[in-house]
Amino acid sequence: MNSGKLKIEWAAQYMPVLAAIKKQFEKEKPFAGMTIGMALHVEAKTANLVSTLAAGGATVHITGCNPLSTQDDVAEALNHVKNVHCYAKRACTVDEYYEAIDRVLDAKPVITIDDGMDLIHYIHTKRRDLIKNVIGGCEETTTGIHRLRAMAADRKLEFPVIAVNDTPMKRFFDNVHGTGESALSSIMITTNTLIAGKYFVVAGYGFCGRGLARKAHGLGAKVIITEVDPRRALEAHMDGFMVMSMDEAAAVGDIFVTTTGNVAVIGARHFKKLKDGAILSNAGHFNVEIDIDWLHKNAGKIIQRDGIETFMLGKKAVHVLAEGRLVNLATPKGMGHPIEVMDLSFALQALCTLHIAKNGKKLKGGVYEVPNEIDEQVANLKLASLGLSIDTLTKEQKKYSCSWDIGT
């Protein structure tokens, strides 16, 4: 049996929320006659989202959203699923990457699902003839949402997009626990280095950064946070972490992880301060947070290992993981977020895609929040799968919580 199919089946058994939605979609066929275009990390968990949408009647065309995150055996397995067409390939060139984007868009999707806004950006800049066909889209990640909000502010976003990343069921679990566990797992399996006792520098204390900080602290690391937002810096301080500028942290840190989504977070002036043997990695979306170009231009020697590039700056070695790309997916053994976490995130994607299919034509171009009822539905499905129960407000409590006159 194809190894990709075995991976997909393994993931499916830990995705009960998505399975419940798939069962609903199989019965109702809400996407009958629709073409959905996707640019996501093509691995086993994503494949289960794809098959869920296909079960709902969609024809799905999918490619990768990162040149190093595709699992080729999973991509092959997807091409054997009815009404699914996959164009992703691991370690593709830049030209091949965008050729695959074009192939997805050649199918004229009416709904887009992105992780990093590649499809939406390409439609608005290179394939504008497709805009009239698109009902709307969904965006998975923080970086993509930032770019979409900038587009919307400039009045350049011409169809509605749901900011799946920004809803509580995504941020609290995917960003915090998913990024925290998967990035650390990938760093450890790639380097085989000890976390305990190390100075572990996290750039950015958003949801992804705080998840990493907590997990690294739990493994015994001495965690340093760098921030540009004074409120988040103060929050990190009161959560018990050291807070420094990157200029200060560069001279202290043993392991660095960037989570900001911004450019040149670790750059030339920081490289010069790093300790011999410092390990650099990125858990943000794009490979711009570490200035890899500077290292390639200035290193006296570059040593290539499996998932590790060692740059010799004089007698000092600086190790960069996964070419500065997403460390949890782009290393050779990177598996991405834990299955149970992605069960929640992809359940959100599936239900938000359904929401767009039903309501997209009524909405103007712009960024929209995940409807609260979808967020709560996913939470309730997960609680049910765990056999957990919660309380319900009484009529008296509902009235009291909505009243301004609390009496005496």
C-alpha positions as CSV (number, residue, x, y, z in Angstrom):
1,M,0.0,0.0,0.0
2,N,1.2,3.5,-0.8
3,S,3.0,5.0,2.2
4,G,1.1,8.3,1.7
5,K,-2.2,6.5,2.0
6,L,-1.0,4.9,5.2
7,K,0.0,8.3,6.6
8,I,-3.4,9.7,5.7
9,E,-5.2,6.8,7.4
10,W,-3.0,7.2,10.5
11,A,-3.9,10.9,10.8
12,A,-7.6,10.2,10.2
13,Q,-8.0,8.1,13.3
14,Y,-7.0,11.1,15.5
15,M,-9.3,13.6,13.7
16,P,-12.8,12.9,15.1
17,V,-14.0,16.5,14.6
18,L,-13.2,16.6,10.9
19,A,-14.7,13.0,10.6
20,A,-18.0,14.3,12.0
21,I,-18.0,17.1,9.5
22,K,-17.1,14.8,6.6
23,K,-20.1,12.6,7.5
24,Q,-22.3,15.7,7.3
25,F,-20.8,16.7,4.0
26,E,-21.2,13.3,2.4
27,K,-24.9,13.4,3.2
28,E,-25.6,17.0,2.1
29,K,-23.1,17.5,-0.8
30,P,-22.9,21.3,-0.1
31,F,-20.1,21.8,-2.7
32,A,-21.6,19.9,-5.6
33,G,-20.5,21.5,-8.8
34,M,-17.9,23.7,-7.1
35,T,-14.2,23.9,-7.7
36,I,-12.0,24.7,-4.7
37,G,-8.4,25.8,-5.1
38,M,-6.0,25.3,-2.2
39,A,-2.4,26.2,-1.4
40,L,-1.5,24.5,1.9
41,H,1.2,22.3,3.4
42,V,0.6,19.0,1.6
43,E,0.9,16.4,4.3
44,A,-1.3,13.8,5.9
45,K,-3.5,16.1,8.0
46,T,-4.1,18.4,5.0
47,A,-5.1,15.4,2.9
48,N,-7.9,14.6,5.3
49,L,-9.3,18.2,4.9
50,V,-9.0,17.7,1.1
51,S,-11.0,14.4,1.2
52,T,-13.6,16.1,3.5
53,L,-14.2,18.8,0.9
54,A,-14.2,16.2,-1.9
55,A,-16.8,14.1,0.0
56,G,-19.0,17.2,0.0
57,G,-19.1,17.2,-3.8
58,A,-16.2,19.6,-4.5
59,T,-13.5,19.2,-7.2
60,V,-10.3,20.1,-5.4
61,H,-7.1,21.4,-7.0
62,I,-4.2,21.7,-4.5
63,T,-0.6,22.7,-4.4
64,G,1.9,23.5,-1.6
65,C,2.5,26.7,0.2
66,N,6.1,26.1,1.0
67,P,8.8,24.5,-1.3
68,L,10.0,22.2,1.5
69,S,6.8,21.2,3.4
70,T,5.3,18.8,0.8
71,Q,5.4,15.0,1.6
72,D,5.6,13.5,-1.9
73,D,4.0,10.2,-1.0
74,V,1.0,12.1,0.4
75,A,0.8,14.2,-2.8
76,E,0.8,11.0,-4.8
77,A,-1.9,9.4,-2.7
78,L,-4.1,12.5,-3.1
79,N,-4.0,12.1,-6.8
80,H,-5.8,8.8,-6.4
81,V,-8.7,10.4,-4.5
82,K,-11.8,11.0,-6.7
83,N,-12.1,14.6,-7.8
84,V,-8.8,15.7,-6.3
85,H,-5.8,17.0,-8.3
86,C,-2.5,17.7,-6.5
87,Y,0.4,19.5,-8.1
88,A,2.7,19.9,-5.0
89,K,6.3,18.6,-5.1
90,R,8.9,18.8,-2.3
91,A,12.1,20.8,-3.0
92,C,10.6,22.5,-6.1
93,T,12.3,25.5,-7.6
94,V,10.7,28.9,-7.5
95,D,9.5,28.6,-11.1
96,E,8.0,25.1,-10.4
97,Y,6.3,26.5,-7.3
98,Y,4.5,29.2,-9.2
99,E,3.8,26.9,-12.1
100,A,1.9,24.7,-9.7
101,I,0.0,27.8,-8.4
102,D,-1.0,28.5,-12.0
103,R,-2.2,25.0,-12.5
104,V,-4.5,25.3,-9.5
105,L,-5.8,28.6,-10.8
106,D,-6.2,27.2,-14.4
107,A,-9.1,25.1,-12.8
108,K,-10.9,28.4,-12.2
109,P,-11.7,27.8,-8.5
110,V,-14.8,29.5,-7.0
111,I,-13.4,29.2,-3.5
112,T,-9.7,29.5,-2.4
113,I,-8.1,28.1,0.8
114,D,-4.7,29.6,1.5
115,D,-1.8,29.3,4.0
116,G,0.1,32.5,3.4
117,M,-2.1,34.2,0.8
118,D,-0.3,32.9,-2.3
119,L,-3.5,32.1,-4.3
120,I,-5.2,35.3,-3.4
121,H,-2.2,37.4,-4.2
122,Y,-1.7,35.7,-7.5
123,I,-5.3,36.1,-8.5
124,H,-5.2,39.8,-7.7
125,T,-1.9,40.5,-9.4
126,K,-1.4,37.9,-12.2
127,R,-4.7,36.3,-12.9
128,R,-7.2,39.1,-12.5
129,D,-9.5,37.5,-15.1
130,L,-10.5,34.9,-12.3
131,I,-11.7,37.5,-9.8
132,K,-15.3,37.5,-11.2
133,N,-15.5,33.7,-10.6
134,V,-14.4,33.7,-7.0
135,I,-17.1,33.6,-4.3
136,G,-14.6,34.0,-1.5
137,G,-11.8,32.4,0.4
138,C,-10.3,31.3,3.7
139,E,-6.8,32.1,5.1
140,E,-5.1,29.8,7.6
141,T,-2.1,31.7,9.0
142,T,-1.0,34.9,10.8
143,T,1.2,36.1,8.0
144,G,-1.5,35.7,5.4
145,I,-4.0,37.6,7.5
146,H,-1.5,40.5,8.0
147,R,-1.1,40.7,4.2
148,L,-4.9,40.4,3.6
149,R,-5.7,43.2,6.1
150,A,-3.1,45.4,4.3
151,M,-4.8,44.7,1.0
152,A,-8.2,45.4,2.5
153,A,-7.0,48.7,4.0
154,D,-5.7,49.7,0.5
155,R,-9.2,48.6,-0.9
156,K,-7.4,46.1,-3.2
157,L,-9.1,42.9,-1.8
158,E,-11.9,42.2,-4.2
159,F,-13.7,39.2,-2.7
160,P,-14.5,38.2,0.9
161,V,-11.9,36.1,2.9
162,I,-12.4,34.6,6.3
163,A,-9.5,35.1,8.7
164,V,-9.5,31.5,10.1
165,N,-6.3,32.2,12.0
166,D,-7.8,34.9,14.2
167,T,-10.5,32.9,15.9
168,P,-10.1,31.5,19.4
169,M,-10.2,27.8,18.4
170,K,-7.3,28.5,16.0
171,R,-5.1,30.8,18.1
172,F,-5.5,29.0,21.5
173,F,-4.7,25.5,20.1
174,D,-3.0,25.6,16.7
175,N,-0.8,28.6,17.3
176,V,0.0,27.9,21.0
177,H,0.2,24.2,21.3
178,G,0.7,23.3,17.7
179,T,3.6,25.6,17.0
180,G,5.1,25.1,20.4
181,E,5.2,21.3,20.2
182,S,6.0,20.8,16.5
183,A,8.7,23.4,16.3
184,L,10.5,22.0,19.3
185,S,10.1,18.4,18.1
186,S,11.6,19.3,14.8
187,I,14.5,21.2,16.3
188,M,15.3,18.2,18.6
189,I,15.0,15.5,16.0
190,T,17.0,17.5,13.5
191,T,19.9,18.5,15.8
192,N,19.6,15.8,18.6
193,T,20.6,18.6,21.0
194,L,19.5,19.0,24.5
195,I,16.9,21.8,25.3
196,A,17.3,21.6,29.1
197,G,19.7,24.2,30.5
198,K,20.0,26.1,27.2
199,Y,19.3,29.7,26.6
200,F,16.3,29.5,24.3
201,V,15.5,32.8,22.5
202,V,12.0,33.3,21.1
203,A,11.5,36.3,18.8
204,G,7.9,37.5,19.2
205,Y,5.5,36.9,22.1
206,G,2.3,36.4,20.1
207,F,0.3,33.2,20.3
208,C,3.0,31.2,18.5
209,G,5.8,32.7,20.5
210,R,4.2,32.2,23.9
211,G,3.4,28.6,23.0
212,L,7.1,28.0,22.2
213,A,8.2,29.8,25.3
214,R,6.0,27.6,27.6
215,K,7.0,24.3,26.0
216,A,10.7,25.2,26.0
217,H,10.5,26.2,29.6
218,G,8.7,22.9,30.4
219,L,11.7,21.1,28.9
220,G,14.1,23.0,31.2
221,A,15.2,25.8,28.9
222,K,16.1,29.3,30.2
223,V,13.8,31.3,27.9
224,I,14.5,34.7,26.6
225,I,11.8,36.7,24.7
226,T,12.5,39.5,22.3
227,E,9.6,41.9,21.3
228,V,8.8,45.2,19.7
229,D,5.4,45.6,21.5
230,P,5.9,46.9,25.0
231,R,2.7,45.3,26.2
232,R,3.7,41.8,25.0
233,A,7.2,42.3,26.4
234,L,5.7,43.2,29.8
235,E,3.4,40.2,29.6
236,A,6.4,37.9,28.9
237,H,8.2,39.4,31.9
238,M,5.2,38.7,34.2
239,D,4.9,35.2,32.8
240,G,8.4,34.6,34.2
241,F,10.6,34.9,31.1
242,M,13.6,37.0,30.5
243,V,13.0,39.9,28.2
244,M,15.8,41.4,26.1
245,S,16.4,43.2,22.8
246,M,17.7,40.9,20.0
247,D,21.0,42.7,20.2
248,E,21.4,41.6,23.8
249,A,19.9,38.1,23.3
250,A,22.2,37.4,20.3
251,A,25.3,37.2,22.6
252,V,23.5,34.9,25.1
253,G,21.3,32.5,23.2
254,D,22.1,28.9,22.3
255,I,18.9,28.2,20.3
256,F,16.8,30.9,18.4
257,V,13.3,30.6,17.0
258,T,11.6,33.5,15.2
259,T,7.8,33.7,15.2
260,T,7.2,37.3,14.1
261,G,6.2,37.1,10.4
262,N,8.5,40.0,9.8
263,V,11.7,40.5,7.8
264,A,15.4,40.5,9.1
265,V,14.5,39.7,12.7
266,I,18.0,38.1,13.0
267,G,20.4,40.0,10.7
268,A,24.0,41.0,10.1
269,R,24.6,42.8,13.3
270,H,23.2,39.9,15.3
271,F,25.2,37.2,13.4
272,K,28.4,39.0,14.5
273,K,27.4,38.7,18.2
274,L,26.3,35.0,18.2
275,K,28.1,32.4,20.1
276,D,30.0,29.6,18.3
277,G,27.5,26.8,17.6
278,A,24.3,28.9,17.9
279,I,21.3,27.3,16.3
280,L,18.9,29.5,14.3
281,S,15.4,28.5,13.2
282,N,12.1,30.0,12.0
283,A,8.6,29.2,13.0
284,G,7.0,32.0,11.1
285,H,5.6,31.5,7.6
286,F,8.1,32.9,5.1
287,N,11.9,32.4,5.0
288,V,12.6,36.1,5.6
289,E,13.0,36.4,9.4
290,I,16.6,35.2,9.3
291,D,18.8,37.0,6.8
292,I,20.0,33.9,4.9
293,D,21.2,35.9,2.0
294,W,23.8,37.8,4.2
295,L,25.0,34.5,5.5
296,H,25.5,33.0,2.0
297,K,27.4,36.1,0.9
298,N,29.6,36.4,4.0
299,A,30.3,32.9,5.2
300,G,33.8,31.7,4.6
301,K,32.5,28.1,4.2
302,I,29.1,26.5,4.1
303,I,28.6,22.9,5.3
304,Q,25.4,21.1,4.3
305,R,23.9,18.5,6.6
306,D,20.5,16.9,6.6
307,G,18.2,19.8,7.3
308,I,21.1,21.9,8.7
309,E,23.3,24.5,7.0
310,T,26.4,25.5,8.9
311,F,27.8,28.9,8.0
312,M,31.4,29.5,9.1
313,L,31.9,33.2,10.1
314,G,35.7,33.2,10.7
315,K,36.2,30.4,13.3
316,K,32.6,30.6,14.5
317,A,29.9,28.2,13.3
318,V,26.3,29.4,12.9
319,H,23.7,26.6,12.2
320,V,20.5,27.4,10.4
321,L,17.7,24.8,10.2
322,A,15.5,24.1,7.2
323,E,17.0,27.0,5.1
324,G,15.2,29.4,7.4
325,R,11.9,28.1,6.4
326,L,9.2,26.7,8.7
327,V,11.2,24.5,11.0
328,N,8.3,22.3,12.0
329,L,7.6,21.3,8.4
330,A,10.6,22.0,6.2
331,T,13.2,19.8,8.0
332,P,13.5,16.3,6.5
333,K,11.7,14.7,9.4
334,G,9.4,17.6,10.2
335,M,5.8,16.4,10.6
336,G,4.0,19.7,11.3
337,H,1.6,20.4,14.1
338,P,0.2,17.4,16.1
339,I,-2.8,15.7,14.4
340,E,-5.3,16.5,17.2
341,V,-4.5,20.2,16.9
342,M,-4.9,20.2,13.1
343,D,-8.2,18.4,13.5
344,L,-9.5,21.6,15.1
345,S,-7.9,24.0,12.6
346,F,-9.1,22.0,9.5
347,A,-12.6,21.6,11.0
348,L,-12.7,25.4,11.1
349,Q,-11.4,25.5,7.5
350,A,-14.1,23.0,6.4
351,L,-17.0,24.9,8.1
352,C,-15.7,28.3,7.0
353,T,-15.5,27.0,3.4
354,L,-19.2,26.0,3.8
355,H,-20.0,29.4,5.1
356,I,-18.4,31.1,2.1
357,A,-20.2,28.7,-0.3
358,K,-23.5,29.7,1.2
359,N,-22.9,33.4,1.9
360,G,-19.9,34.6,-0.2
361,K,-22.0,36.1,-3.0
362,K,-23.7,38.4,-0.4
363,L,-20.5,39.7,1.0
364,K,-18.3,42.6,-0.2
365,G,-14.5,42.3,-0.7
366,G,-12.7,42.3,2.7
367,V,-11.5,40.3,5.6
368,Y,-14.2,38.6,7.8
369,E,-14.0,37.0,11.2
370,V,-15.0,33.4,11.7
371,P,-18.6,33.4,12.8
372,N,-18.9,32.7,16.5
373,E,-21.3,29.8,16.0
374,I,-18.7,28.0,13.8
375,D,-16.0,28.5,16.5
376,E,-18.3,27.1,19.2
377,Q,-19.5,24.2,17.0
378,V,-15.9,23.0,16.6
379,A,-15.3,23.3,20.3
380,N,-18.5,21.4,21.1
381,L,-17.6,18.7,18.6
382,K,-14.2,18.3,20.2
383,L,-15.6,18.2,23.8
384,A,-18.1,15.5,22.6
385,S,-15.3,13.4,21.1
386,L,-13.4,13.6,24.4
387,G,-16.5,12.7,26.4
388,L,-16.3,16.0,28.3
389,S,-19.4,17.9,29.5
390,I,-19.7,21.6,30.5
391,D,-22.4,23.7,32.3
392,T,-25.2,25.7,30.6
393,L,-26.3,29.1,31.8
394,T,-29.8,29.1,33.4
395,K,-32.4,31.6,32.3
396,E,-31.6,33.6,35.5
397,Q,-27.9,33.6,34.8
398,K,-28.4,34.6,31.1
399,K,-30.6,37.5,32.2
400,Y,-28.2,38.6,34.9
401,S,-25.2,38.5,32.6
402,C,-26.9,40.8,30.1
403,S,-28.4,43.3,32.6
404,W,-26.9,46.6,33.7
405,D,-29.2,46.8,36.7
406,I,-27.9,44.2,39.1
407,G,-30.0,45.3,42.0
408,T,-28.9,45.8,45.6
